[in-house]
Amino acid sequence: MYYLFLLCVLPVAPLASRSIFFSVGFTDDVVLSSKGSAVHGLVLPVSSARAPVVSVSLTASDSTQPLSTFPAVVGFQQGEGGTACHQQCLNAGMNCSVGAISGDGPTSCPYGCIFAQSSSSFDECAALCSTVHCGDTWEGYPLSCGSCATESVRRTSGDPVDLCRAGCAFVHNATAKAMSWKVVLPKIPSVGSFNLAVACTSGCEDEGPITLARVRFGLVFYCAGQSNMVLNLQQTYEWGNNSMLLRQVANGAYDNIHMYNFNSGKYPIPYASRLAFSTQFASMDSLGGAWLNATYAARLDDPASNSPPFSTFRTFSAACFYFASKLTDLVSEEGGTPPPIGLLLASMGGTTIESWSPNETVRSCADTNPGSSGAPVSKIFYGSVAPFVNTSLDGFVWYQGENNCGGVMGSPLDGTGYACSLQAMVRDWRRYWSGGAPGTTDPLAPFGVYTIHPSGCEGSNQIGKIRWAQTANVGHAPNPFLPNVYVSQLFDLGDPWANGNSWQGNAGCEEVNSTGQFGPTCAPFDDSRWDASLRYVAPLTYNSTVKMYMGGLHPRLKSPPAKRLALAYHNLFGGGSGPYTGPTLAGCSLRPSSNSSGSAPSTIAIEVRYNASLLRGETVSVSPYDADMRTWGIGDSPTFMVCLVPEGSLALVEGGCNQWFAMSAEALGPSTVLVTLQPPFQALPVALRYGWPLQDLDCCPQEIYANGSAECPAAACPIKGAKSLLPGNPFFANISATGSCVCTPPQVCDF
């Protein structure tokens, strides 16, 4: 059932000179999974009456003797048309976006190439073009099954057809149809470098093998999402100080990391430049570029130029690369040898989760957001996800949700909203990948999620609810709804200068004036305000050479969130034994009133208990925090907030309270925190929240931060794991008549 999605493939040379091709994503310097990896592509037989014979050989890079040779499985089921069809689309000028969704336009002729794989005739294929994925719009233009909105209708085979049907005709009019080949390699240790050659030894035009050089075996991750996954390295603070990061990587600090940028917002290399660019490499596929070793990619960049001749390292996803670099650091710090890490990037800004999900996934959830973003429902899945379902992975990294904030957050219990959509997408991505090449990608492959950062919600203030939905409404992950899902909580990691900067530039206090001074209202630089573990970042946030893009929507601080995600992966799946999530609510109870009259208490005190097993041996740390709201510039915060209502009032649900007060906090024991509120007040507590602002806010409510006079230090909220420094997971709980916390199912917080 997976053959429909295998053929977004283009050759690396004209068809006339080659009979066999690797699929998209296979070039020199590729990293394959050491757990067992599928290698696949297309072959053009001499005759459709006889299947060709294909084999793959593996050779150490410093040797000419093959270590092993593997016969390939060849067949029509997974590969009719494919490369030949795509090349014909291109040669005929019927190609808008070369088979993928991007800012360059919607899919066109290559879509017909894909539809042709599930059809036995032109008429059947053309019918798919008329009924499948139609009726969507792209940037206001109606789509007819992916035909380019700006290109006129063409005629193929004497019939008036749109560009999608042209792809159908190319396949079904062919005399010798392309066939697929596939080899599943066994487990191979993460040491050494190899050459991998594929050859058609019979049934093809006479041709020597085509070879991929410097193949490594290790961990492979697919990174996807919207603009915060797109945001590139040169747009982060860590890039500052004269491109310190670039020099570090160019000197070999992360030589184990290899990167492949398939379709990040736009193609990594303009199409007109690809032919010239390809001469720099022994192999390159013309759809997605080339795999690049991080060291080599950094050396290609010109540190003195903001516009290198072709962007390589600096324009790669920061959220994706920093995840791999922090994972590398963790392994090194424990005395291990970091494995090769391959990063397969496909991301696009302004997109909803529905555009990343196959049609059946979208239909499985109610109250979704069809067509409300820059890409219609399912379009990115079929253009940027499906081409890689046969690629063997060790995990996923996902950063998305900004454009779903205005929708329904829902619940996995009733199959609604974002909570359902994320659960369903994770399930179905795993199903496609593990089914495409059984025995390679694990059916429960680790799936990493960046939650939404401060200032990250587009069009609503549902910031607390969407972070909850990103854990399937359980409050932490993994959980029964999201097995093997690991999370980086970002409610305390917004851009430090989000409140004090203009739209595109550094107009706030982070930039000195012409006399070398900060403005008169700016606070002096003081890194003691920062958490000790993040103090190294503080100097980078002052006088930054990195400009903000679209305000706080795109935080420039990207390595601390990635470190949290890498730590979770390492401690869950990479051999580590420490915590993978921050302190997680187990329950809370209202301490008895110190007022014997039975009226409202003179002091409100609530014991908050955290899940001891999830702490994995560490204790809960409580950092100093200003809970005096009289000093605040805003009336809300992600710290502990209690709702008070007059005696006799009914209990409330979230959002129904307008009397929220900040509470101070102190540690009572290894997993217990006491939060208190001093008088004056004449009311009763009915709800408690933490990490759950009712507006899209960071952890710095004080006036000095709210008006942009100083930066909001990273990780400024008080609850953390004492050693891991992972932040306490957000929660919202009602307080029952008996004084205990009750959360909304499926989250449980009453024990």
N, C-alpha and C positions, 0 to 999 in steps of 0.2 A: 504493500500500500504506500510505500515511500518513493516509488520511482518517479513520481511527478516532479520532484524537487531536486534532481541531480544534475541539471544540465545548464546552469548559468556558467558556461565555459567558453573561453576564447583561446585560440591557438597563440603560440609565441612566435610563429612564423607563418607565411602564406601557406594555404592548404596544398598548393601544387607541389611543395617540396617536402611534405611531411605526411606520414600516415598515422602517427600515434601522438597523443597529447596527454599531458597531465591536466587534471581538473583545476579550476580556479583555486588559488591559495597554495599551489605547489611550485616553489621556485628554489633557487639556491638559498642556503642558510635557513631553510625551513626547520622548525622544531616539531618533532612527532612525539606522541605520547609513548613513554617507556613502558606503560602497562599493556601495550598492544595497540597497534595503530593501523587504520585502513589507508591504503594508498590507491588512488583510482583516477580514471580519466576516460578518454574516448579513443577509438581506433576506427580508421576508415578501411574496410575490407575491399579487396579487388572485386568480389562478387558477393551479393547478399545470399547466395546459395551455400556459401561455405564460411563458417566462423573462423576467424584468424586465431593463431596461437600466440599468446602474449606471456612474457615472463619478466619478473623483477629480480634484480640482483643487488646485493648489498656488499660494499667493499670498504675497508678502512681507508681513510683519506691518504694515508702514507703507504698504501699497497696497491698492487694491480690484480691481486688474486681475490676473487669473490669469496666472502665469508659464507654466504648462503645464497641460494637461488630459489625463488618462489614462483610456482605457476599461478597465473591469473585466471580468474573466472571471467569469461567473456559471454555477453548475451545482449539481445535486443531489449529485454524487459526494462533495463535500467539506462538505456542510452541511445535510442534512435534519434537521429537528427543532430542535436546538440551542437558541437563545434561547427560542423559544416553549415548548419542552419544559421547560426549566429553570424558566421563570416559572410554568408550570402546576404543577410539583412544589412550588414555593414557596407558591403560592396554596392548594394542597390540604393544606398542612401536612406534606408528605412530604419534608422536607428536614432532614437532620441537620447537614451541614457544607458546604452550598452547593457541592457538586461537588469539594471538595478535601479532602485529608487534613490534619487538624490535631488539636490537643488537645481540640477540641470534639466529636470523634467521627468515625466512619468515613463514607465516602461512602454514599449511599443512592439515592433516586429519580434524581438526575442521572446516576448510573452507567448506568441503563437508557437514558437519553438518548444516552449515548455508544455503548452496544452497538447501539442502533437504527441507527446509521449504517452498520453492516456487515451489516445484515439486511434482507430484503425483506418480512417479515411479522411480526406480533406473535408467532406461535408460534416463529419462528426466533430472534427477539430473546429471548424468554423462555427458550429453550433455552440461550442464552449465559449468562443469569443463573444457570442451574442448574449450569453446567459450567465456566465460566471464572472464575478467581481465587477459587474457593470453598474452604471448609474451613480458612481461616486463622482466627486469633483476634486480638482486639484487647483488650488489657488484661484478658485472662482470659475474655472473652466470645466465643462462637463467632459467626462471621459467615456469613450466607447471601448471598454476593455483595454485600456492602456494605450490607445492610439494617441499620437502626439497632437496636442490641441492646436499647435501652430503650423502643422503640416497638412497638406491637402490629401484627400483620399486617393489612393493609388489603385491601379488595376493589375491584377495578377491572374494568369491563366484564363484571361478573357472575361473574368467576372469582376464586378465592382466590389472590392473588399477593403476593409480598413487595414491598418498596418499589422494588427494582430493576425488577421487571416493570411497576410502575406507569409508570415512565419509558418503557418499550417501548410501552405502550398510548397514552400521550399523543402519541407520534410517529405510530404507525401508524393511529390513529383520526382524525388531522387531515385536513381537507379540502384545505387549501392549505399544503403543507409549506414550512418555511423552506429557503432556499437560501443557499449561500455565495457571497461575492464576494471577489475578490482582485486587487490591482494590485501589480506589481513596479516600484518607482521606479528610475530610473537613478542613476548616481553623482551626488551633489550635494555641493558644497564645504561644509566645516565652518565656514561664516560665515553670519551673519544669522539671523533668526527668521522663521518662516513660519506661515501658517494653512493647514490641510489640511481640505478639505471633501469629503464623499461625498454623492452624491445619486442617488436612483432617478428617472430621467427618464421611464420608461415601464414599465407593468406592475405598478405599486404604487398604493396609495392616494396621493392628491395630497399631497405633502409637500415642504417646502423642504429644502435640504441640512443635514446636521449637521456641525459644524465643530470641529476641534481647534485651539486657539490656542497660540501660542508653541512651535511645533514646531521642534526643533533637529536638525541632522545632525552626527554625529560617531562616537564609539566606543560600542558597546553590549556590556555584559558580563552574563552570567547567573551569579549567585553562589549557591552551594548547599552544603549540608553539615549537620552536626549542631551541637551546642550551642556550639562555639567559633565557628561562623559566625553563630549566633543572637546570641551575646553582644553587647550593644548598647553604643553609644558612652559612655553614662553609667556603664558598669561598667569603664571603662579609666582608667589613671592620667592619660592626657592630658586627661581631662575635669576633673581636679582644679583647684585654685587658683581657686575661685569660677567654675567653668565657663568657663575661659579659652578652650577650644576653641569652645564655643558662641558666645562673643562674637566670636571671630575669624571664624567662618563667617558669623555674622549681619552682619558688616561687609563681606562680599563676597569673602573670601579664596578661596573655591572656588565662585564663581558659575557655573562651567562644569559642575558636577556636578549631575545630576538623579537622583532615587531613587524606586524603586517597590517597596514592600514587599508582596509577594503573600501570603505565608503563613509568617511567621517564628515557628514554635512555636505561636502563636495568631494570629488575625487582628489586623492592626494597629489596627483600630477595632472595638469591640464591635458586633455586627450591629444591635442595637436603636438604636445611636447613629448609624448610617450615614446615615439620611434627613436628620437634622439637620446632620450633618457635610457632606453633599453640597451644602447651600446655600452653603457657603463657596467653592465652586469652580464654574466654568462646566461642567465635565464630570468625571464620576467613574464608574467601573464598580463595581457593588455587590459584586463578588466580591473584588477585591483592593485597593480604595482608589483612590488617585490618584497620578500622577506629581507629585513636588514638587521644585522647584528648591531646592538646598541652602540658599541664602541665605534664601529665603522660609520654608523649613521651620524653620530655626534661629530666625527672628524669631517664628514662631508659638509656640515654646516659651517658657515663663515661667522665666527664670533663677532666680527666687526660690522656685520651687516644685519639689518632687521628684515631684509628681503633676499635671502639666499637664492641662487639660481633655481634650485628645486628644494623644497622643504622636506626634511627627513625627520631628524630627531625632535627638533624644537616644536614641530606641529603635531606630534603624536599626543594622544590623550593623556593628560596628567593623572586622572583618576585610575587609569589602567596601568600606566608605567609605574607610578608610585606604589601601587599594590604589589607589583612584582619586585620592586627594589626593596621594599620593607620586608617582604617575605625572604628575600635573599639575605638581608641583614639579620633576621631572626635566626636563620639556619647557621650563619657564620658565627653569631654571638654564642651559640650553643656548641661550637667546635666542629660543626659539620661542614660538608662541602656542598654549597648551593647547586642544585641541579640546573641544567638549561631550562629556561622558562620561555615559552612561546606565547605571544599575545596577539590574538586575532581580533582586530578592532572593526566594529561596524556600528556607527552611531549617527544620530541626526537630531538637530535641535528642534524644539517646538512640537514634539510628537507625543501622542498619548499612548498608553499601554496597548490600546486596542489595535493600533497600527502595527505593533510588533507581534501580534498574535494571529494564528491562522483563523480562518473563518469559523471553523467548528468550535474553537476556543471562545471566541467572542459570543457566539450564540449560546454557549453553556452558562453564561451569567446574565442576570437581568440588571437593568439600570446602569448600563455602560455608557461610554461617550463616543458614539459612532460619528466619525467624520468631523470632530470638533477641533482638529489641529491641522498642522501643515501637511500631513499625509493621511489619506483616507484609511478606513479600516482595512487591516490586513495587508496593505500595500508593501510596507517595509518587510513584513515577514516573507513574502514571496520574492522580494528583491534582494534583501540583505541577510536574511536568516536561512531560508531554505537552501541556498547554494552550498551551505556548509554542513548540512545534517549528516553527511557521510564522513566528515572530518572528525577524528577521534579526539575527545576532550577529556581533561581532568577536572574541569569546572567552568563556572560562569561568573561573571562580575556584572552587576546591573545597577545603573544609576538613572532613575527616572521617577516621575511622579509630579513634577512641577505643573505640567499641563493637565493633570487630572484633579488638581486641588478643588476646582470649581464643580466637580461632579459629585456623585453619590459615593460615599466611602463604604457603606454596606457591611456585609458580614459573610463569612464562609458558611455560617449555619443556615442562612436562607438563600445563598447563591446570588448575592447582589453586590454591585458596586466594585470598587477597587480591590477590596479584600478578597473577593471572589476572583477577579480578573488576574491578580498576581498569582494566587494559588493555581488557577487553571493554566496560566502561561508557563509557570515552572513545571507543572506536570506534563504539559504537552511538548515543551521543548525537550525535556528528558526523553519522552516517548519517541520523538522523531530521531534524536541523536542515537539513542541506544538501539532503535530498530533499524537505522540505516546501515549499521555495521555491527551486528551482534558480537558481543565478546570484547568490545573496545570501550566505548563510553559507558560508564556505569548507569544503570537505570535510575539510580539515585545520586547522580553526580552532584558534588557540592555546588551550591548556588549562593553567591554572595550578593548582598543587597546594601547599598548606601541609602539610608533614610534621608528625608528631606531636611536640609539645613535651614537656619534662620534666613528670612527674606526669600525663601524658595517657593512660596505658593503663588501661583498665577491665578488671579481672579477671585480669591476667597480668603477667609481666615480659618480654614479647616486644618491648620497645621498640626494640631494635636491629633486629630482624627486620622489624618493620612499616615502619620507615623505609626499609629496603632494598627491601621489597616495593613501596613507593610510588614507587620508580624502576624497577619491573619487574625488580628484582634485578640491575641493571646498575651501580648506585652513583651515577649522575647522569642527568640528562635535559636535552635530548631524547636519545633513543636509538632504535634500530630497532624496539623494542617499543612505545615511546611517542613517536612522531614529533610534533614541535611542542608537546611538553609542557614546561613550565617550572616550576621548583621553588623554594620557599623552605625551606631547612633550618632547623629550629627546635630542634635538640638542645641548643643553648646559650641558649635564650630562654624559660625558664620564668618563673613569677611570682617576683620577687626574694625575696618573703617566704613562699614556699610552706612552708618548714620551721618558721616561727615564728608562724603564725597559727591561730586557731581556725576552726571550720567556716564561720561566716558573718561574724564581726566582725574588728576589728583588735585582737587580744589580745596581739600580739607587740611587738617593739621599734620598729616603725614609728610607733607612736602614743605621744605624750607623755602623762604622767600629769597629775593635777589641778594639780600645782605647776609644770607646764611643763618637766619633766625626763623623760628616758628612764629606764627602770628601772636598778637598780644593776648588773645583769649585761649590760646592753646596750652595744654598742660605740658610740663617738661617731661622728657623721656624718662621712664622709670620702669625697668623690666622686673622690679620686685612685685609688680601687680600681677605678673604672669605665674601660672603654675610652673613649678621647678622643672618638670619634665618637658615643658614647651618653651622654656626661656630662650633656647637657642633661636627660636623663630622671631622673637620680639624685635631684634635689631633690623630684620629684613622688612618689617612692616613700616619702618620710618624712612622717609626720603626715598620711597620706593621708585624704581625705574619701571615697574610693571603697572600699567594703567588698568583701572577697573573697567569692566565691560558690562554695561547694563546694570549698574549699581550692585546691590547685594544679591541679586539673582544668581550671580556667578562668583562665589567666594574664591579669592586667590590663594587661600590656604588649603592646599590639597594633600600634602603629605601626612599630616596628623590623622585625617579621616582614613587614609589608606593604611596607615599603621594599625589602626583599630581593626580594619577588615582583615589585614594580613595576620594579625595576632589571633583572631577568631579562627581563620582557616588553619593556621599552624597548630593551634591547640585542640582543634576538633579532628583534623584529617592529616596533619603533617608530622605527627609524632610528639608534639608538645603536650604537656600535662597541666598547664595553668588554666586560668579562667578564659572563657571564650565570650562571655557576656558580662556586663556590669551588674551591680546589685539590683536584684529583681524583687518586687514586692511579693511577700507571702501573706501578709495580713496586717491589720492595725487595730488598735482599740483605744477608746477614749478613757483616760484616767478619771477616777471618781472626782467629783467636784469638791473643791476645798471649801465651798460655801454650804453650810448645813441647812440653809433655809429651803433648799430644793429648787430655787430659782436659777437663773443663768449663773454659771460658775464665775468665780473671780479671776481665775486663770484657766485657759484652755491648754491642756497637755494631751498629746496623742503619741502613743508608742507605735512606731513603724517597724515592723519586722521584715527582714529580707531572707530570701530563700538560701539557707545555709549550703545546700548541696550544689547550687549553681555558683556559689562563691569559690568552690574548689580549694578550700583551705585558707583563703585570704579573708581579711576583715574589711568592714565598711569604714571608709574614711570620710570625715566631714570637714571640708575646708571652710575657712572664715567667709562669711557672707553678710552683707548689709541688709537686714530685714526691716529697717526703719523706712517705711514708705514715704515719710515726710521729706526724705532726701532724694526721692526718685523724680526723674523727669517724665516718667510714664507711669500708668497705674496698674501695670500687669507685669508678670515675669514668669520664667520657667522654673523658679524655685518653688518651695512648699507654699501653697496658697490654700487657705481654708475659707469655706463659704459659711457665713453666719446669717441666720434668719431669726426673726422674733419668735418668742415662745408661742407654741400652738400652730405655727405655720406648717404646711405640708412639706414633706421631703421633696427634693427637686431632682431634675436630670440636668446633664451638662448644658450650660448656656442659659439656664433659667435663673441664675443668681447674679445680682448686681452688687453684692456685698462681699467681695473677696479681700482677704487680708493676708499679708506675708507673715510667715512663722519662722522663728529662729530654730536652729537645729544643733543638737550635740549628740555625740556617740554615747550610748549606754552600755554597749557590749560589742562583741565581735560582729553581730548581725542585727543589732537593734539600735534605732535612732529615736531620740525624744524630740518632738517638735512642739514649741510652745508659743502662745500668744498672750501677751499681758493686757490687762484692762487699760483704758475704760471701754466697756461694751455691755450691752444688755441683749444678748442674743445667744443662740445655740448653734453649734457646728453641725452641718448636715452633709458636707462633702469636702474631700481633700484631693488635691492634685499636685503632681510634681513633673517637671519637664513637659508640661502641657499648657502653654500659654494660650489664652483665648484670642490673641492676636499673633501675627507672625513676628515674634520678637526673639532677641538673643538673651543671654544671661546677665546683661549689664543694664539694669533699669535706671541707674543713677544719672543725674543731670549731666555730669561731666562727659558721660558716654553718649547719652541720648542727643546732646546737641553737637556732637562731633568734636569736642575739645580734646578728647583723648580716645585712644583705640580701646575697643572691648577686648580684653585679653582672651585668648583661646581657652576653652575648657573652664569657664568661670563659674559654672554651677557647682554646688558644694558636695554632692554625693558621688563618690568614686570607690572603686576597689583600691585598697591600700597599696598594693604592689603593681597591679596591671594598669591602674589609673583609668580603667574603662568606666564610662559614666553610668550612673544609675539609670535604669530603664524608665521611661516616662510611664505614668499611670494616672488614672482618674477613678476615684472611688467615692460612692455615697457612704454616709455614716448612718447605720441603722439606729432604730430606737433603743437597741441594747448597747450601742456604743462601739460596734465593730464595723470594719470596712466591708463593703459589698461592691464588687466590680460587675460590669456588664459581661455576660457570657459571650464567648468561651473563656475569657480571662477569669481566673479564680484568685481572690485575694482575701479570703475570710478564714485563714487558718494560721 
